[in-house]
Amino acid sequence: MADALKLTLVTPEKKLLVDLVVDEVFVPGHRGELNILPGHAPLMTLLETGVLKYREKGSQNLKIVAVSWGYCQVNAHGVNVLAETAERPDEIDADRALAAWKLAQERIDSGELDPDGLEKYRRKQARAELRRTLVKGSDTSH
């Protein structure tokens, strides 16, 4: 089964996918989106906040998951993703995402953050913006 690609996606709190057989995976890599197909060369990369997409074996439909910072490892057995957070669009609370975005913006605008704090709240804001975008996108499909 050399052409099988297995996807595992976990966060510190939960396992979203474990050894799911897929035809392809798109990950938001640190230097841009990576398209991973069976037989991909081994690699290790940082993830950025973005959309992880995957297509289950034999399916034509891409499924999406909002992920924030983390790591992606590709090896002979498949793709392993460890993300700080990962949510499917139907798990996202639009009101909570908007509140998180506003709070992050207030903290950024406060001028009271050191460089590490500023980076932390920029990540929080990027994650909230992604969540808001995915919720808006999923609303149009219902």
DSSP file (Angstrom, degrees, kcal/mol; ACC not computed):
  #  RESIDUE AA STRUCTURE BP1 BP2  ACC     N-H-->O    O-->H-N    N-H-->O    O-->H-N    TCO  KAPPA ALPHA  PHI   PSI    X-CA   Y-CA   Z-CA
    1    1 A M    >         0   0    0      0, 0.0     3,-1.4     0, 0.0     0, 0.0   0.000 360.0 360.0 360.0  49.2    0.0    0.0    0.0
    2    2 A A  T 3   +     0   0    0      1,-0.3    37,-0.2    36,-0.0     0, 0.0   0.751 360.0  56.2 -67.5 -25.2    2.8    2.4   -1.0
    3    3 A D  T 3  S+     0   0    0     35,-0.1     2,-0.3    36,-0.1    -1,-0.3   0.411  81.7 109.5 -90.4   4.3    0.4    4.9   -2.6
    4    4 A A    <   -     0   0    0     -3,-1.4     2,-0.5    34,-0.1    35,-0.2  -0.629  51.6-161.7 -80.6 136.5   -1.7    5.3    0.6
    5    5 A L  E     -A   22   0A   0     17,-0.7    17,-3.2    -2,-0.3     2,-0.4  -0.981   4.9-160.6-118.9 121.6   -1.4    8.7    2.3
    6    6 A K  E     -Ab  21  78A   0     71,-0.6    73,-3.1    -2,-0.5     2,-0.5  -0.874   2.5-154.6-107.7 134.8   -2.6    8.8    5.9
    7    7 A L  E     -Ab  20  79A   0     13,-2.8    13,-2.3    -2,-0.4     2,-0.4  -0.916  10.8-177.6-111.2 129.2   -3.4   12.1    7.6
    8    8 A T  E     - b   0  80A   0     71,-2.6    73,-2.9    -2,-0.5     2,-0.5  -0.997   3.2-177.5-123.2 128.2   -3.3   12.7   11.3
    9    9 A L  E     +Ab  17  81A   0      8,-2.3     7,-2.0    -2,-0.4     8,-1.8  -0.977  12.6 161.8-129.4 117.2   -4.3   16.0   12.8
   10   10 A V  E     -Ab  15  82A   0     71,-2.7    73,-2.5    -2,-0.5     5,-0.2  -0.932  20.8-164.4-133.8 156.4   -4.1   16.7   16.5
   11   11 A T        -     0   0    0      3,-3.0    73,-0.2    -2,-0.3    74,-0.1  -0.769  47.4 -95.2-122.8 173.3   -4.0   19.6   18.9
   12   12 A P  S    S+     0   0    0      0, 0.0    72,-0.1     0, 0.0     3,-0.1   0.781 126.2  39.0 -60.6 -23.0   -2.9   19.6   22.5
   13   13 A E  S    S+     0   0    0     71,-0.2     2,-0.3     1,-0.2    72,-0.0   0.724 121.9  11.3 -99.1 -25.0   -6.6   19.2   23.4
   14   14 A K        -     0   0    0     72,-0.0    -3,-3.0     0, 0.0     2,-0.6  -0.979  56.3-124.2-154.8 161.4   -8.0   16.8   20.8
   15   15 A K  E     +A   10   0A   0     -2,-0.3    -5,-0.2    -5,-0.2     3,-0.1  -0.950  26.4 174.2-107.3 112.0   -7.5   14.4   18.0
   16   16 A L  E    S+     0   0A   0     -7,-2.0     2,-0.4    -2,-0.6    -6,-0.2   0.893  71.0  10.5 -83.9 -43.1   -9.4   15.5   14.9
   17   17 A L  E     -A    9   0A   0     -8,-1.8    -8,-2.3     3,-0.0     2,-0.4  -1.000  61.6-171.5-139.3 136.4   -8.1   12.9   12.4
   18   18 A V  E    S-     0   0A   0     -2,-0.4   -10,-0.2   -10,-0.2   -11,-0.1  -0.953  74.4 -26.7-133.1 115.2   -6.1    9.8   13.0
   19   19 A D  E    S+     0   0A   0     -2,-0.4     2,-0.4     1,-0.2   -11,-0.2   0.824  79.1 174.1  53.2  37.9   -4.6    7.8   10.1
   20   20 A L  E     -A    7   0A   0    -13,-2.3   -13,-2.8     1,-0.1     2,-0.5  -0.630  33.1-125.2 -73.4 126.6   -7.4    8.9    7.7
   21   21 A V  E     +A    6   0A   0     -2,-0.4    36,-2.1   -15,-0.2     2,-0.3  -0.636  41.1 173.8 -78.1 123.7   -6.6    7.7    4.2
   22   22 A V  E     -AC   5  56A   0    -17,-3.2   -17,-0.7    -2,-0.5    34,-0.3  -0.868  40.8-142.7-130.0 159.1   -6.5   10.6    1.8
   23   23 A D  E    S-     0   0A   0     32,-3.2     2,-0.3     1,-0.3    33,-0.1   0.756  86.6  -5.6 -89.1 -30.3   -5.7   11.4   -1.8
   24   24 A E  E     - C   0  55A   0     31,-1.0    31,-2.2    13,-0.2     2,-0.4  -0.990  55.8-155.9-162.0 158.1   -4.2   14.8   -1.0
   25   25 A V  E     -DC  36  54A   0     11,-2.1    11,-3.7    -2,-0.3     2,-0.5  -0.998   4.3-159.3-137.8 137.8   -3.6   17.3    1.7
   26   26 A F  E     -DC  35  53A   0     27,-3.3    27,-2.2    -2,-0.4     9,-0.2  -0.986  16.6-173.9-115.3 126.7   -3.0   21.1    1.5
   27   27 A V  E     -D   34   0A   0      7,-2.1     7,-2.7    -2,-0.5     2,-1.8  -0.943  31.9-120.2-122.2 144.3   -1.3   22.7    4.5
   28   28 A P  E     -D   33   0A   0      0, 0.0    20,-3.1     0, 0.0     5,-0.2  -0.587  44.0-167.3 -80.7  83.5   -0.7   26.4    5.2
   29   29 A G  E >   -DE  32  47A   0     -2,-1.8     3,-1.7     3,-1.0    18,-0.2  -0.181  34.7-104.7 -70.1 163.7    3.1   26.1    5.5
   30   30 A H  T 3  S+     0   0    0     16,-2.0    17,-0.1     1,-0.3     3,-0.1   0.811 122.8  35.7 -57.8 -32.9    5.3   28.9    6.8
   31   31 A R  T 3  S-     0   0    0      1,-0.4    -1,-0.3    15,-0.2     2,-0.2   0.111 133.3 -57.6-111.0  21.2    6.4   29.8    3.3
   32   32 A G  E <  S-D   29   0A   0     -3,-1.7    -3,-1.0     2,-0.0    -1,-0.4  -0.581  79.4 -37.6 127.3 170.6    3.1   29.2    1.5
   33   33 A E  E     -D   28   0A   0     -5,-0.2     2,-0.4    -2,-0.2    19,-0.0  -0.416  51.8-152.2 -69.5 136.3    0.6   26.4    0.9
   34   34 A L  E     -D   27   0A   0     -7,-2.7    -7,-2.1    -2,-0.1     2,-0.6  -0.923   3.5-152.4-110.0 134.1    1.9   22.9    0.4
   35   35 A N  E     -D   26   0A   0     -2,-0.4     2,-0.5    -9,-0.2    -9,-0.2  -0.935  16.7-164.6-104.9 116.3    0.1   20.3   -1.7
   36   36 A I  E     +D   25   0A   0    -11,-3.7   -11,-2.1    -2,-0.6    43,-0.1  -0.903  11.2 174.4-110.8 123.1    1.0   16.9   -0.4
   37   37 A L    >   -     0   0    0     -2,-0.5     3,-1.7   -13,-0.2   -13,-0.2  -0.755  46.9 -69.7-117.5 164.4    0.3   13.8   -2.5
   38   38 A P  T 3  S+     0   0    0      0, 0.0    -1,-0.1     0, 0.0   -33,-0.1  -0.284 122.7  28.8 -53.2 139.2    1.2   10.2   -2.0
   39   39 A G  T 3  S+     0   0    0      1,-0.2    37,-0.1   -37,-0.2   -36,-0.1   0.499  84.0 159.8  86.4   4.4    4.9    9.6   -2.4
   40   40 A H    <   -     0   0    0     -3,-1.7    -1,-0.2     1,-0.1    38,-0.1  -0.267  48.2-101.2 -59.2 144.6    5.8   13.2   -1.3
   41   41 A A        -     0   0    0      1,-0.1    -1,-0.1    35,-0.0    33,-0.1  -0.351  46.8 -92.5 -63.4 146.5    9.4   13.6   -0.1
   42   42 A P        +     0   0    0      0, 0.0     2,-0.3     0, 0.0    33,-0.2  -0.312  60.0 157.1 -58.9 143.3    9.9   13.7    3.7
   43   43 A L  E     - F   0  74A   0     31,-1.8    31,-2.9    -3,-0.1     2,-0.4  -0.985  34.2-148.5-161.1 163.3    9.8   17.2    5.2
   44   44 A M  E     + F   0  73A   0     -2,-0.3     2,-0.3    29,-0.2    29,-0.2  -0.993  28.6 165.2-136.1 130.1    9.1   19.1    8.4
   45   45 A T  E     - F   0  72A   0     27,-2.5    27,-2.5    -2,-0.4     2,-0.2  -0.976  36.4-110.7-144.1 156.6    7.7   22.6    8.3
   46   46 A L  E     - F   0  71A   0     -2,-0.3   -16,-2.0    25,-0.2     2,-0.3  -0.583  34.3-133.7 -78.7 149.4    6.1   25.2   10.5
   47   47 A L  E     -EF  29  70A   0     23,-2.7    23,-0.9   -18,-0.2     2,-0.3  -0.794  11.3-152.2-101.9 149.3    2.4   26.0    9.9
   48   48 A E        -     0   0    0    -20,-3.1     2,-0.3    -2,-0.3    19,-0.1  -0.710  42.2 -80.1-104.8 165.6    0.9   29.4    9.7
   49   49 A T  S    S+     0   0    0     -2,-0.3     2,-0.3    19,-0.1    19,-0.2  -0.534  86.9  97.4 -63.6 128.5   -2.7   30.2   10.6
   50   50 A G  E    S- G   0  67A   0     17,-2.5    17,-2.9    -2,-0.3     2,-0.6  -0.967  73.6 -49.0 176.2-163.8   -4.8   29.1    7.6
   51   51 A V  E     - G   0  66A   0     -2,-0.3     2,-0.5    15,-0.2    15,-0.2  -0.868  35.1-157.6-104.4 123.7   -6.9   26.5    6.1
   52   52 A L  E     - G   0  65A   0     13,-3.0    13,-2.2    -2,-0.6     2,-0.4  -0.876  18.7-169.2 -93.1 128.7   -5.8   22.8    6.0
   53   53 A K  E     +CG  26  64A   0    -27,-2.2   -27,-3.3    -2,-0.5     2,-0.3  -0.926   8.8 174.7-121.0 145.4   -7.7   21.0    3.2
   54   54 A Y  E     -CG  25  63A   0      9,-2.2     9,-3.2    -2,-0.4     2,-0.5  -0.996  22.3-146.7-148.6 152.9   -7.8   17.3    2.5
   55   55 A R  E     -C   24   0A   0    -31,-2.2   -32,-3.2    -2,-0.3   -31,-1.0  -0.973  25.9-130.1-122.1 116.8   -9.6   15.0    0.1
   56   56 A E  E >   -C   22   0A   0     -2,-0.5     3,-2.6     5,-0.5   -34,-0.3  -0.272  45.8 -76.3 -63.0 151.1  -10.5   11.6    1.5
   57   57 A K  T 3  S+     0   0    0    -36,-2.1    -1,-0.2     1,-0.3     3,-0.1  -0.226 118.9   6.2 -51.0 125.0   -9.5    8.6   -0.6
   58   58 A G  T 3  S+     0   0    0      1,-0.3    -1,-0.3    -3,-0.1     2,-0.2   0.369 103.9 117.8  83.3  -4.8  -11.9    8.3   -3.6
   59   59 A S    <   -     0   0    0     -3,-2.6    -1,-0.3     1,-0.1   -36,-0.1  -0.638  52.7-157.4 -95.8 153.2  -13.7   11.5   -2.9
   60   60 A Q        +     0   0    0     -2,-0.2     2,-0.4    -3,-0.1    -1,-0.1   0.557  69.6  91.5 -97.1 -12.8  -14.0   14.5   -5.1
   61   61 A N        -     0   0    0     -5,-0.1    -5,-0.5     1,-0.0     2,-0.4  -0.686  67.9-140.6 -93.5 133.5  -14.8   16.9   -2.2
   62   62 A L        -     0   0    0     -2,-0.4     2,-0.3    -7,-0.1    -7,-0.2  -0.736  14.5-153.3 -85.0 135.4  -12.2   18.8   -0.3
   63   63 A K  E     -G   54   0A   0     -9,-3.2    -9,-2.2    -2,-0.4     2,-0.3  -0.830  12.9-148.0-104.9 150.1  -12.9   19.1    3.5
   64   64 A I  E     -G   53   0A   0     -2,-0.3     2,-0.4   -11,-0.2   -11,-0.2  -0.899  17.1-176.5-126.4 151.2  -11.5   22.0    5.4
   65   65 A V  E     -G   52   0A   0    -13,-2.2   -13,-3.0    -2,-0.3     2,-0.5  -0.991  26.5-129.4-141.2 131.4  -10.2   22.7    8.9
   66   66 A A  E     -GH  51  87A   0     21,-3.1    21,-2.2    -2,-0.4     2,-0.3  -0.723  35.7-178.7 -79.5 124.2   -9.0   26.1   10.3
   67   67 A V  E     -GH  50  86A   0    -17,-2.9   -17,-2.5    -2,-0.5     2,-0.3  -0.922  14.0-157.0-123.8 150.6   -5.6   25.6   11.9
   68   68 A S        -     0   0    0     17,-2.0    16,-0.7    -2,-0.3    17,-0.3  -0.701  53.3 -31.3-116.5 177.9   -3.3   27.9   13.7
   69   69 A W  S    S+     0   0    0     -2,-0.3    15,-3.5    14,-0.2    -1,-0.3   0.317  83.8 102.4 -28.6 143.4    0.3   27.8   14.3
   70   70 A G  E     -FI  47  83A   0    -23,-0.9   -23,-2.7    13,-0.3     2,-0.3  -0.960  61.0 -66.5 171.8-152.5    2.0   24.4   14.6
   71   71 A Y  E     -FI  46  82A   0     11,-2.8    11,-2.4    -2,-0.3     2,-0.4  -0.943  24.0-159.9-132.6 150.5    4.0   21.8   12.7
   72   72 A C  E     -FI  45  81A   0    -27,-2.5   -27,-2.5    -2,-0.3     2,-0.4  -0.999   9.1-171.9-131.0 130.5    3.6   19.5    9.8
   73   73 A Q  E     -FI  44  80A   0      7,-2.9     7,-3.1    -2,-0.4     2,-0.5  -0.985   4.7-165.6-122.7 130.5    5.7   16.4    9.2
   74   74 A V  E     +FI  43  79A   0    -31,-2.9   -31,-1.8    -2,-0.4     2,-0.2  -0.971  23.4 153.1-113.3 127.5    5.6   14.3    6.0
   75   75 A N  E >   - I   0  78A   0      3,-2.6     3,-1.0    -2,-0.5   -36,-0.2  -0.761  61.9 -76.8-138.7-173.7    7.2   10.9    6.2
   76   76 A A  T 3  S+     0   0    0      1,-0.2   -37,-0.1    -2,-0.2     3,-0.1   0.730 128.0  51.0 -62.1 -21.6    6.8    7.5    4.5
   77   77 A H  T 3  S-     0   0    0      1,-0.2   -71,-0.6   -72,-0.1     2,-0.3   0.643 119.2 -90.3 -92.9 -16.2    3.7    6.7    6.6
   78   78 A G  E <   -bI   6  75A   0     -3,-1.0    -3,-2.6   -73,-0.2     2,-0.5  -0.996  57.5 -34.1 148.1-152.6    1.8    9.9    5.9
   79   79 A V  E     -bI   7  74A   0    -73,-3.1   -71,-2.6    -2,-0.3     2,-0.5  -0.954  42.6-168.0-117.5 125.6    1.2   13.5    7.1
   80   80 A N  E     -bI   8  73A   0     -7,-3.1    -7,-2.9    -2,-0.5     2,-0.5  -0.967   5.7-171.9-115.9 123.9    1.2   14.4   10.8
   81   81 A V  E     -bI   9  72A   0    -73,-2.9   -71,-2.7    -2,-0.5     2,-0.6  -0.968   9.8-174.6-120.3 124.7   -0.1   17.8   11.8
   82   82 A L  E     +bI  10  71A   0    -11,-2.4   -11,-2.8    -2,-0.5     2,-0.3  -0.962  19.1 179.4-114.5 110.6    0.2   19.2   15.3
   83   83 A A  E     - I   0  70A   0    -73,-2.5   -13,-0.3    -2,-0.6   -14,-0.2  -0.834  39.5-130.1-115.2 149.9   -1.6   22.5   15.5
   84   84 A E  S    S-     0   0    0    -15,-3.5     2,-0.3   -16,-0.7   -71,-0.2   0.923  98.5  -0.6 -59.5 -44.8   -2.2   24.9   18.3
   85   85 A T        -     0   0    0    -16,-0.3   -17,-2.0   -17,-0.3     2,-0.3  -0.979  65.4-176.1-141.9 155.3   -5.8   24.9   17.4
   86   86 A A  E     +H   67   0A   0     -2,-0.3     2,-0.4   -19,-0.2   -19,-0.2  -0.932   9.6 170.5-153.4 128.1   -7.9   23.1   14.7
   87   87 A E  E     -H   66   0A   0    -21,-2.2   -21,-3.1    -2,-0.3     5,-0.0  -1.000  28.9-132.1-142.3 138.5  -11.7   23.6   14.0
   88   88 A R    >   -     0   0    0     -2,-0.4     3,-2.2   -23,-0.2     4,-0.5  -0.576  38.7-108.4 -78.4 153.0  -14.1   22.5   11.4
   89   89 A P  G >  S+     0   0    0      0, 0.0     3,-1.3     0, 0.0    -1,-0.1   0.848 118.9  57.2 -53.1 -36.9  -16.3   25.3   10.1
   90   90 A D  G 3  S+     0   0    0      1,-0.2    45,-0.0     3,-0.0    -3,-0.0   0.583 102.3  56.7 -73.9  -7.1  -19.4   23.8   11.8
   91   91 A E  G <  S+     0   0    0     -3,-2.2     2,-0.4     2,-0.0    -1,-0.2   0.495  85.6 103.3 -95.4  -6.2  -17.6   24.0   15.2
   92   92 A I    <   -     0   0    0     -3,-1.3     2,-0.7    -4,-0.5     3,-0.1  -0.640  62.3-147.0 -88.1 131.7  -16.9   27.7   15.0
   93   93 A D     >  -     0   0    0     -2,-0.4     4,-2.3     1,-0.2     5,-0.2  -0.871   7.3-157.9 -94.5 111.3  -19.0   30.2   17.0
   94   94 A A  H  > S+     0   0    0     -2,-0.7     4,-2.2     1,-0.2     5,-0.2   0.874  90.8  50.3 -60.6 -40.9  -19.2   33.4   14.9
   95   95 A D  H  > S+     0   0    0      1,-0.2     4,-2.3     2,-0.2    -1,-0.2   0.902 111.5  48.1 -66.0 -40.5  -20.0   35.6   17.9
   96   96 A R  H  > S+     0   0    0      2,-0.2     4,-2.4     1,-0.2    -2,-0.2   0.887 110.5  52.1 -66.6 -38.8  -17.0   34.3   19.8
   97   97 A A  H  X S+     0   0    0     -4,-2.3     4,-2.1     2,-0.2    -2,-0.2   0.907 110.4  48.0 -64.0 -42.2  -14.8   34.7   16.8
   98   98 A L  H  X S+     0   0    0     -4,-2.2     4,-2.5     2,-0.2    -2,-0.2   0.921 111.7  49.6 -64.8 -43.7  -15.9   38.3   16.4
   99   99 A A  H  X S+     0   0    0     -4,-2.3     4,-2.5     1,-0.2    -2,-0.2   0.900 111.0  49.9 -61.8 -40.8  -15.3   39.0   20.2
  100  100 A A  H  X S+     0   0    0     -4,-2.4     4,-2.4     2,-0.2    -1,-0.2   0.894 110.2  50.4 -65.1 -39.5  -11.9   37.5   20.0
  101  101 A W  H  X S+     0   0    0     -4,-2.1     4,-2.3     2,-0.2    -2,-0.2   0.935 112.1  46.9 -63.3 -46.3  -11.0   39.6   17.0
  102  102 A K  H  X S+     0   0    0     -4,-2.5     4,-2.4     2,-0.2    -2,-0.2   0.910 112.0  50.1 -63.1 -43.1  -12.1   42.8   18.7
  103  103 A L  H  X S+     0   0    0     -4,-2.5     4,-2.3     1,-0.2    -1,-0.2   0.922 110.9  49.1 -62.3 -44.1  -10.2   41.9   21.9
  104  104 A A  H  X S+     0   0    0     -4,-2.4     4,-2.5     1,-0.2    -1,-0.2   0.912 110.6  51.0 -61.8 -41.5   -7.0   41.2   20.0
  105  105 A Q  H  X S+     0   0    0     -4,-2.3     4,-2.7     1,-0.2    -2,-0.2   0.910 109.0  51.1 -63.2 -42.0   -7.4   44.5   18.1
  106  106 A E  H  X S+     0   0    0     -4,-2.4     4,-1.1     2,-0.2    -1,-0.2   0.921 111.7  47.0 -59.8 -44.4   -7.9   46.4   21.4
  107  107 A R  H  < S+     0   0    0     -4,-2.3     4,-0.5     2,-0.2     5,-0.5   0.902 113.3  48.5 -66.0 -41.1   -4.7   44.8   22.9
  108  108 A I  H >< S+     0   0    0     -4,-2.5     3,-0.9     1,-0.2    -2,-0.2   0.919 113.6  47.0 -63.8 -43.5   -2.7   45.6   19.7
  109  109 A D  H 3< S+     0   0    0     -4,-2.7    -1,-0.2     1,-0.2    -2,-0.2   0.664  93.4  80.4 -71.7 -16.9   -3.9   49.2   19.7
  110  110 A S  T 3< S-     0   0    0     -4,-1.1    -1,-0.2    -3,-0.3    -2,-0.2   0.765  85.8-143.0 -65.2 -25.4   -3.2   49.7   23.4
  111  111 A G  S <  S+     0   0    0     -3,-0.9    -1,-0.1    -4,-0.5    -3,-0.1   0.579  74.1 105.8  73.5   7.6    0.5   50.3   22.8
  112  112 A E        +     0   0    0     -5,-0.5     2,-0.3     2,-0.1    -4,-0.1   0.412  50.5 103.5 -99.4   0.5    1.2   48.4   26.0
  113  113 A L        -     0   0    0     -6,-0.3    -5,-0.0    -5,-0.2     0, 0.0  -0.641  62.0-138.7 -92.9 140.3    2.5   45.2   24.5
  114  114 A D     >  -     0   0    0     -2,-0.3     4,-2.8     1,-0.1     5,-0.2  -0.357  45.1 -89.2 -77.9 172.5    6.1   44.1   24.3
  115  115 A P  H  > S+     0   0    0      0, 0.0     4,-2.2     0, 0.0     5,-0.2   0.871 129.7  49.0 -55.8 -39.3    7.2   42.4   21.0
  116  116 A D  H  > S+     0   0    0      2,-0.2     4,-2.3     1,-0.2     5,-0.1   0.913 112.8  47.4 -66.3 -41.6    6.3   38.9   22.3
  117  117 A G  H  > S+     0   0    0      2,-0.2     4,-2.4     1,-0.2     5,-0.2   0.888 110.5  52.5 -65.1 -39.4    2.8   40.1   23.4
  118  118 A L  H  X S+     0   0    0     -4,-2.8     4,-2.0     2,-0.2    -2,-0.2   0.921 110.3  47.6 -62.2 -44.3    2.3   41.9   20.1
  119  119 A E  H  X S+     0   0    0     -4,-2.2     4,-2.3    -5,-0.2    -2,-0.2   0.907 109.9  54.0 -62.2 -42.3    3.1   38.7   18.2
  120  120 A K  H  X S+     0   0    0     -4,-2.3     4,-2.2     1,-0.2    -2,-0.2   0.929 112.1  42.8 -58.1 -47.7    0.8   36.7   20.5
  121  121 A Y  H  X S+     0   0    0     -4,-2.4     4,-2.3     2,-0.2    -1,-0.2   0.791 110.0  56.2 -75.3 -26.4   -2.2   39.0   19.8
  122  122 A R  H  X S+     0   0    0     -4,-2.0     4,-2.5    -5,-0.2    -1,-0.2   0.903 109.4  47.7 -67.2 -39.3   -1.5   39.3   16.1
  123  123 A R  H  X S+     0   0    0     -4,-2.3     4,-2.6     2,-0.2    -2,-0.2   0.925 111.5  50.2 -63.7 -43.9   -1.7   35.4   16.0
  124  124 A K  H  X S+     0   0    0     -4,-2.2     4,-2.4     1,-0.2    -2,-0.2   0.910 112.1  47.8 -60.4 -41.6   -4.9   35.5   18.0
  125  125 A Q  H  X S+     0   0    0     -4,-2.3     4,-2.7     2,-0.2    -1,-0.2   0.909 110.6  50.5 -68.0 -40.7   -6.4   38.1   15.6
  126  126 A A  H  X S+     0   0    0     -4,-2.5     4,-2.4     2,-0.2    -2,-0.2   0.911 111.7  48.8 -62.1 -41.2   -5.3   36.1   12.5
  127  127 A R  H  X S+     0   0    0     -4,-2.6     4,-2.4     2,-0.2    -2,-0.2   0.920 112.4  48.0 -64.4 -43.2   -7.0   33.0   14.0
  128  128 A A  H  X S+     0   0    0     -4,-2.4     4,-2.5     2,-0.2    -2,-0.2   0.897 111.1  50.8 -64.7 -39.8  -10.2   35.0   14.8
  129  129 A E  H  X S+     0   0    0     -4,-2.7     4,-2.4     2,-0.2    -2,-0.2   0.916 110.6  48.9 -64.7 -42.8  -10.2   36.5   11.3
  130  130 A L  H  X S+     0   0    0     -4,-2.4     4,-2.6     2,-0.2     5,-0.2   0.927 111.1  50.2 -60.8 -45.1   -9.8   33.0    9.7
  131  131 A R  H  X S+     0   0    0     -4,-2.4     4,-2.2     1,-0.2    -2,-0.2   0.916 110.8  49.1 -60.5 -43.9  -12.6   31.7   11.9
  132  132 A R  H  X S+     0   0    0     -4,-2.5     4,-2.2     1,-0.2    -1,-0.2   0.910 111.2  50.1 -62.4 -42.4  -14.9   34.5   10.9
  133  133 A T  H  X S+     0   0    0     -4,-2.4     4,-2.3     1,-0.2    -2,-0.2   0.912 111.1  48.2 -63.2 -43.9  -14.1   34.0    7.2
  134  134 A L  H  X S+     0   0    0     -4,-2.6     4,-2.4     2,-0.2    -1,-0.2   0.882 110.3  51.4 -66.3 -37.8  -14.8   30.3    7.4
  135  135 A V  H  X S+     0   0    0     -4,-2.2     4,-1.7    -5,-0.2    -1,-0.2   0.925 110.8  48.4 -64.7 -43.3  -18.1   30.8    9.2
  136  136 A K  H  X S+     0   0    0     -4,-2.2     4,-1.1     1,-0.2    -2,-0.2   0.916 112.7  49.1 -61.5 -42.4  -19.2   33.3    6.5
  137  137 A G  H  < S+     0   0    0     -4,-2.3     4,-0.5     1,-0.2    -2,-0.2   0.864 111.4  48.2 -64.9 -38.2  -18.2   30.9    3.8
  138  138 A S  H >< S+     0   0    0     -4,-2.4     3,-0.5     1,-0.2     4,-0.3   0.765 103.1  62.8 -76.7 -23.7  -20.1   28.0    5.4
  139  139 A D  H >< S+     0   0    0     -4,-1.7     3,-1.0     1,-0.2    -1,-0.2   0.858  98.8  55.5 -66.5 -33.8  -23.2   30.1    5.9
  140  140 A T  T 3< S+     0   0    0     -4,-1.1    -1,-0.2     1,-0.2    -2,-0.2   0.703 101.1  58.9 -73.8 -17.5  -23.6   30.6    2.1
  141  141 A S  T <         0   0    0     -3,-0.5    -1,-0.2    -4,-0.5    -2,-0.2   0.504 360.0 360.0 -90.6  -1.7  -23.6   26.8    1.5
  142  142 A H    <         0   0    0     -3,-1.0    -1,-0.2    -4,-0.3    -2,-0.1   0.441 360.0 360.0 -98.9 360.0  -26.7   26.1    3.7
